[in-house]
């Protein structure tokens, strides 16, 4: 009988299977990235409760958002709510601040409008719409 040729497998050593340790810099970079993401994005939505704040939100929605509480003749045209506009600006400013901290800058590079400027702009827009409707 002829001898069989058996393929020899390369022997795998245990050290080759163990994952390599990460460097301290990689771990610190990953941790900083995760912390930034936790602070830069908003938390999940929470259901509202019957509080004065909720009542004010509903009142604002009926006044500026075209709510169904009053007849059409007595409501304003639907538009952005002032509180939503302020919240968007505040969130954008907070995210920009987080990114500036991550880049190592001391002050944010983008300056947003003041809330009084937005309120004044909203009042001017509303008065213009009223004057257009009366004309």
N, C-alpha and C positions, 0 to 999 in steps of 0.2 A: 504494500500500500504506500502510496505517495504521501509525503507529509503535507498537511494543509498549511496554506499561508494565512495566518491570522493577522488582521490589521491591528497594529498597536495604537491605542489611543494615548494622547498625551495626558499625563497625569495632572489633574487640577489640584493645586495647593489651596489650603484653607485661606491663606492670606489674600489670594486673588479674588475670593468671593466677598470678603468684608468690604463695605463701602468706605471710601476715604473720608477722613474727618474734614469738616469745613473749617476754613480759616476764620479767625475772630472778626476780621473786617467784613467778610461775607455775612456772618450772622448779624453783626451790628447794622449793616446796610439793609438787610431783610427786615429786621425789627423796626428800624426807623421808617421804612416804607409802609409796613403794616400799621404803625401808629398814625402816620400821616393820613392813610386811607380811612382809618377809624374816625379821625377828627374832621376830615374834609367833606365827608358825605353825611347827609342828614339821616337821622334815625327813622325807623318805620313809623307810619302814620298810626295815631292813637285815636280811638273813638272819642267824640266829644261828650261832655256831661252837661247837665242843666245848671250852668253857672251864669254869672253876669257876663263873662267874656263870650260865652256861646250866644247869649241873647244879643250882645252888641254885634257879633259876627252876622247873625241872622238879620238884624236891623240894617246893617251895611249892605248885605246882599239884596235885600228888598229895595233899598234906596238907590244903589248904584248898579246892581246887576240885573235889573229888569225883573224883579220878583213878581209873583202872582197874587200878592196880598191886596193890591189896589187895582182899580181899573186902569187901562192903558193910558188914558188921558192924564192920570195923576202920577204916573211913574216916569222916570227918566229913561232915555235910551240905554239899553244894556251896554256895558263897557267894562273895562278892567276895574277891579275893586282897589281902592287906595291901599288897603292893608296888604293885598297880594303884591302890589307894586313895591311897597316898602320891604316886604319879606324877600322878594326876588333880589333887590339891591343889597339887602343885608347878607343874604346867603352868598351872593357873588363876591361881596367884600370879604367875607369870612374865608371863602375858598382861596381868593387871591392872597390873603394874609398867610394862609397855610402854605401855599406854594412859595411865597417869598421867604418864609422861615426855612423851607426845605432847600431853597437855593442859597440861603445864607445871607439874604438881604435884610437890612434892619427896618426899612420902611417899604410899604407896598408901592409899586410903581404906578398903579392905576388909582385915580381918585374918582369916587362916585359922587353923584349929585346929592345934595343935602335933602333931607325929607321935607323941609320947608319949601325948597325949590319945586319939588314934585307936587306938593299940595297947591302951591300958587299956580303951577302949570295946569293942574287938574281943574282948579276953579276958573281959570281963564278959558279952558276948553268948554266947560259946562256953560259959562255965561255966553260964549260965542254961539253954542248950539241953541240956547234959549232965544237969543236975538235972531238967529236964522229962522227959527220956527215962528216967531212973531211977525217976521217980515213977509 
